[in-house]
Amino acid sequence: MTDPLFRLLSTLPQAEADPVRAARVRTACHAELARHRPRRCAQPGRTTRIWELLVAGLGGIYLTETLRLALHAYGLW
């Protein structure tokens, strides 16, 4: 950037938010977030536990197959 541009930019006033509008937007955002709050499950622990076990099992199968393919590629299996 050139010096005249910096001088021009330095003469601009500081931007300030309108407090009334900021409060209105904040209130609207909080209301929208409250409307879309996730609902609780009847048994939150049980559902979470099932998903954890499923993901762990699939990860184990993936790791086992990857090791089997690597050993096969090197001729060790």
Beta strands, then each sheet from edge to edge (+ up, - down):
end
